[in-house]
Amino acid sequence: MVLVDQPHPYLFDHKAVEVDSLLTLSNQLKQLESRKDCLVIRGQLIAGRASQSIRRTLKASAGEEPNFEQCSRQLCLIDIDNLPLPKHLSDYKNNKAEIVVFAVSHLPEQFHNVNCWYQFSSNMGIKQGKVRLHLWFWLSRPCSDQEMKGWLQDSPVDLALFNPVQPHFTANPVFLDGAVDPFPDRSGMYQPSDLVEVAVPELVPISVVRKMSSVVNKFGQLDGQEILRDEDTGLIIDGRERFLDFPGFARHLIALKCNSIGDVYDQQAVHRRIQNRSG
């Protein structure tokens, strides 16, 4: 657990809390719902580091050593934030259990029919049409961040949470100026069975970098399969949003450095150059 130092939001006080089951985990999470100054991370404090007013760092920076390191965890938070909400579940207040079932059905089969602690995120009920849900599970054994990413890489979840210092926000939202919370009862224990642990497969796939197939075009340039170039000039005419001609783009940035202050570039000038170059 990490306690935020409010006057300096980049500094934190660290406190480790022992949990050994889904029940003890859910008890802690319930307490944190009213603590706007707290969050959770997966990483562990490096032995010998101070625990008060420290930065949430994983790598050395500006001459300072990191404070946290990776470790395997038996708990896991799954953040689902962009799953389309079916029309028959649009009355979300009266279909909470059904929405949880729907979300869990998009996870690997080992998660199906297993108890979990759920908490609908702050945007649920405000931004319409999407499932926005946090699911906390207890695993049969500790898993590393890389194992979790590999295991869940084909599921509609935010894999960024499986970073040792990525914040896991647990507090309920605050509504000001008379605004009413459209989803006041956001959390609870989902209990579809007597299963309280997710059975981790014996061989969990380690996360991999997904590669796009590519070809060498007639201009001698290596292109992703979705890039289309003009037959005469070789300039990118489609796909440039995803596949920038990085060497050329870098030249534009270098040429524009004289118009910048420090490392802040003139974005409009960059856009003009790209538009002029690609027609």
C-alpha positions as CSV (number, residue, x, y, z in Angstrom):
1,M,0.0,0.0,0.0
2,V,1.3,3.5,-0.7
3,L,0.1,6.6,1.2
4,V,0.1,9.7,-0.9
5,D,1.8,12.8,0.6
6,Q,-0.7,15.4,-0.5
7,P,1.5,18.6,-0.4
8,H,4.0,16.8,-2.7
9,P,1.9,14.4,-4.9
10,Y,5.1,12.9,-6.4
11,L,6.1,11.7,-2.9
12,F,4.7,8.7,-1.1
13,D,4.7,7.0,2.2
14,H,5.0,3.3,1.9
15,K,3.2,0.7,4.0
16,A,3.1,-3.0,3.4
17,V,-0.1,-4.8,4.5
18,E,-0.2,-8.6,4.6
19,V,-3.1,-10.4,2.9
20,D,-3.3,-14.1,2.5
21,S,-6.7,-14.8,0.9
22,L,-9.5,-13.2,-1.1
23,L,-11.3,-12.5,2.1
24,T,-8.5,-10.6,3.8
25,L,-7.8,-8.8,0.5
26,S,-11.4,-7.7,0.1
27,N,-11.5,-6.4,3.7
28,Q,-8.5,-4.2,3.0
29,L,-10.0,-3.0,-0.3
30,K,-13.3,-2.1,1.4
31,Q,-11.4,0.1,3.9
32,L,-9.5,1.8,1.1
33,E,-12.7,2.9,-0.7
34,S,-13.0,5.9,1.7
35,R,-9.3,6.7,1.6
36,K,-8.7,9.2,-1.2
37,D,-5.0,9.5,-0.1
38,C,-4.2,5.8,-0.8
39,L,-3.4,3.5,-3.7
40,V,-1.9,0.1,-4.2
41,I,1.0,-1.1,-6.3
42,R,2.3,-4.6,-7.2
43,G,6.0,-3.9,-6.6
44,Q,7.9,-4.2,-3.3
45,L,10.1,-1.7,-1.5
46,I,13.8,-2.5,-2.0
47,A,15.4,-3.6,1.2
48,G,17.2,-0.7,3.0
49,R,15.2,2.0,1.2
50,A,13.4,4.7,3.2
51,S,9.7,4.3,3.4
52,Q,8.6,7.9,4.0
53,S,8.3,10.7,1.4
54,I,9.8,8.6,-1.4
55,R,9.3,8.6,-5.2
56,R,7.5,5.7,-6.8
57,T,10.5,4.8,-9.0
58,L,11.5,1.5,-10.6
59,K,14.6,2.7,-12.4
60,A,17.5,4.9,-11.5
61,S,17.0,8.5,-12.6
62,A,19.0,11.8,-12.2
63,G,21.5,10.1,-9.9
64,E,18.8,8.6,-7.7
65,E,18.5,4.9,-7.1
66,P,15.1,3.2,-7.6
67,N,12.9,2.6,-4.6
68,F,10.8,-0.3,-5.8
69,E,11.4,-3.6,-7.6
70,Q,9.4,-6.3,-9.3
71,C,7.9,-9.2,-7.3
72,S,5.4,-11.9,-7.9
73,R,2.0,-11.5,-6.3
74,Q,-0.8,-13.9,-5.5
75,L,-3.4,-11.1,-5.8
76,C,-4.2,-9.5,-9.1
77,L,-6.3,-6.6,-10.2
78,I,-7.9,-6.8,-13.6
79,D,-9.1,-3.5,-15.1
80,I,-11.7,-3.7,-17.8
81,D,-12.4,-0.2,-19.2
82,N,-13.3,-0.5,-22.8
83,L,-15.6,-3.5,-23.2
84,P,-18.9,-2.6,-25.0
85,L,-21.9,-2.9,-22.7
86,P,-24.7,-5.1,-24.2
87,K,-28.0,-3.3,-24.6
88,H,-29.8,-5.9,-22.4
89,L,-27.5,-4.8,-19.5
90,S,-27.8,-1.1,-20.0
91,D,-29.8,-0.8,-16.8
92,Y,-26.5,-1.3,-14.9
93,K,-27.8,-0.5,-11.5
94,N,-30.1,-3.6,-11.6
95,N,-27.6,-5.8,-13.5
96,K,-24.4,-5.6,-11.5
97,A,-24.0,-9.3,-11.1
98,E,-24.8,-9.9,-14.7
99,I,-22.3,-7.3,-15.8
100,V,-19.6,-9.0,-13.7
101,V,-20.5,-12.3,-15.3
102,F,-20.3,-10.8,-18.7
103,A,-16.9,-9.2,-18.0
104,V,-15.4,-12.4,-16.5
105,S,-16.6,-14.3,-19.6
106,H,-14.0,-12.4,-21.6
107,L,-11.1,-13.5,-19.4
108,P,-9.2,-16.8,-19.7
109,E,-11.3,-19.8,-18.6
110,Q,-9.4,-20.3,-15.3
111,F,-11.1,-17.1,-14.1
112,H,-14.6,-18.3,-14.9
113,N,-16.9,-19.2,-12.0
114,V,-14.3,-18.0,-9.4
115,N,-15.1,-15.6,-6.6
116,C,-13.7,-12.1,-6.8
117,W,-14.1,-8.7,-5.3
118,Y,-15.5,-6.2,-7.8
119,Q,-15.6,-2.4,-7.9
120,F,-17.1,-0.4,-10.7
121,S,-14.7,2.3,-11.6
122,S,-15.3,6.1,-11.3
123,N,-16.6,6.4,-14.9
124,M,-19.2,3.7,-14.7
125,G,-22.6,5.3,-15.0
126,I,-21.0,8.6,-16.3
127,K,-19.6,7.5,-19.6
128,Q,-22.2,5.3,-21.2
129,G,-22.0,2.2,-23.3
130,K,-18.9,0.6,-21.8
131,V,-18.1,-1.8,-19.0
132,R,-15.7,0.0,-16.6
133,L,-14.9,-2.5,-13.9
134,H,-12.1,-3.6,-11.5
135,L,-11.9,-7.3,-10.6
136,W,-9.7,-8.5,-7.8
137,F,-8.8,-12.2,-7.8
138,W,-6.7,-14.4,-5.5
139,L,-4.4,-16.8,-7.5
140,S,-3.4,-20.3,-6.6
141,R,0.2,-19.2,-6.6
142,P,2.2,-15.9,-7.0
143,C,2.6,-14.7,-10.6
144,S,5.1,-12.2,-12.0
145,D,4.1,-9.2,-14.0
146,Q,5.3,-10.8,-17.2
147,E,3.3,-14.0,-16.5
148,M,0.2,-11.9,-16.0
149,K,0.7,-10.0,-19.2
150,G,1.2,-13.2,-21.1
151,W,-1.8,-14.8,-19.6
152,L,-4.1,-11.9,-20.2
153,Q,-2.7,-10.6,-23.5
154,D,-5.7,-11.7,-25.5
155,S,-8.3,-10.3,-23.1
156,P,-9.8,-6.8,-23.1
157,V,-7.9,-5.7,-20.0
158,D,-5.4,-2.9,-19.2
159,L,-2.0,-4.7,-19.1
160,A,-0.3,-1.5,-17.8
161,L,-1.4,-2.5,-14.3
162,F,1.1,-5.3,-14.4
163,N,4.0,-2.9,-13.9
164,P,5.5,-2.8,-10.4
165,V,4.8,0.9,-9.7
166,Q,1.6,1.4,-11.7
167,P,-1.1,2.9,-9.4
168,H,-4.1,0.7,-8.6
169,F,-6.7,3.3,-7.6
170,T,-9.1,2.0,-5.0
171,A,-11.1,5.0,-3.6
172,N,-14.6,5.7,-4.6
173,P,-15.2,8.9,-6.7
174,V,-16.1,12.2,-5.1
175,F,-19.0,14.2,-6.5
176,L,-19.0,18.0,-5.8
177,D,-21.4,20.9,-6.1
178,G,-24.5,18.8,-5.5
179,A,-23.7,16.2,-8.1
180,V,-25.3,12.8,-7.4
181,D,-23.3,9.6,-7.7
182,P,-25.2,7.5,-10.4
183,F,-23.6,4.4,-9.0
184,P,-23.5,4.7,-5.2
185,D,-23.1,1.0,-4.4
186,R,-20.0,0.2,-6.5
187,S,-18.4,-2.8,-4.9
188,G,-19.0,-6.2,-3.4
189,M,-18.1,-9.9,-3.4
190,Y,-19.1,-11.8,-6.5
191,Q,-19.6,-15.4,-5.4
192,P,-20.7,-17.7,-8.3
193,S,-19.3,-20.8,-6.6
194,D,-17.2,-22.1,-3.7
195,L,-13.9,-21.4,-5.6
196,V,-11.9,-18.7,-4.0
197,E,-8.6,-19.1,-6.0
198,V,-7.9,-18.9,-9.7
199,A,-6.0,-22.0,-10.8
200,V,-2.9,-20.8,-12.5
201,P,-1.9,-22.9,-15.4
202,E,1.3,-24.9,-15.0
203,L,2.8,-23.1,-18.0
204,V,1.8,-19.5,-18.2
205,P,2.8,-17.8,-21.5
206,I,5.3,-15.1,-20.9
207,S,4.3,-11.8,-22.5
208,V,5.6,-11.3,-26.1
209,V,6.0,-8.3,-28.3
210,R,3.5,-8.6,-31.1
211,K,5.1,-8.0,-34.5
212,M,3.5,-6.8,-37.6
213,S,4.4,-8.6,-40.8
214,S,6.4,-6.3,-43.1
215,V,7.8,-6.2,-46.6
216,V,10.6,-4.4,-48.4
217,N,9.0,-2.1,-51.0
218,K,10.4,-1.2,-54.5
219,F,12.0,1.9,-53.0
220,G,14.1,-0.3,-50.6
221,Q,12.1,0.7,-47.6
222,L,10.8,-1.7,-44.9
223,D,7.0,-1.3,-44.6
224,G,4.3,-2.6,-42.3
225,Q,1.6,-4.4,-44.2
226,E,-0.9,-1.6,-43.7
227,I,1.3,1.1,-45.3
228,L,0.4,2.3,-48.8
229,R,2.9,4.4,-50.7
230,D,2.5,6.6,-53.8
231,E,3.8,4.5,-56.8
232,D,5.8,7.4,-58.2
233,T,7.2,9.3,-55.2
234,G,7.3,6.5,-52.6
235,L,5.6,8.8,-50.0
236,I,3.2,7.3,-47.5
237,I,-0.4,8.0,-48.6
238,D,-2.2,5.7,-46.2
239,G,-1.4,4.2,-42.9
240,R,0.8,7.1,-41.7
241,E,-1.2,7.4,-38.5
242,R,0.1,4.1,-37.3
243,F,3.4,3.7,-39.3
244,L,5.4,6.9,-39.4
245,D,8.5,7.0,-41.6
246,F,10.6,7.4,-38.5
247,P,13.9,8.4,-40.1
248,G,12.1,11.1,-42.1
249,F,10.0,12.2,-39.1
250,A,13.2,12.5,-37.0
251,R,14.7,14.7,-39.6
252,H,11.7,17.0,-39.4
253,L,12.1,17.3,-35.7
254,I,15.8,18.1,-36.0
255,A,15.0,20.7,-38.6
256,L,12.4,22.2,-36.3
257,K,14.6,22.3,-33.2
258,C,15.7,25.8,-34.0
259,N,12.0,26.9,-33.6
260,S,11.7,25.2,-30.2
261,I,12.4,26.2,-26.6
262,G,14.4,23.4,-25.0
263,D,12.8,20.2,-26.1
264,V,9.3,21.6,-26.8
265,Y,8.7,21.5,-30.5
266,D,6.4,23.7,-32.6
267,Q,3.6,21.1,-33.2
268,Q,1.9,23.1,-35.9
269,A,5.1,23.4,-37.8
270,V,5.6,19.6,-37.5
271,H,2.1,19.0,-38.8
272,R,2.6,21.4,-41.7
273,R,5.8,19.6,-42.8
274,I,4.2,16.2,-42.6
275,Q,1.2,17.4,-44.6
276,N,3.4,19.0,-47.2
277,R,5.6,16.0,-47.5
278,S,2.8,13.5,-47.9
279,G,0.7,15.6,-50.2
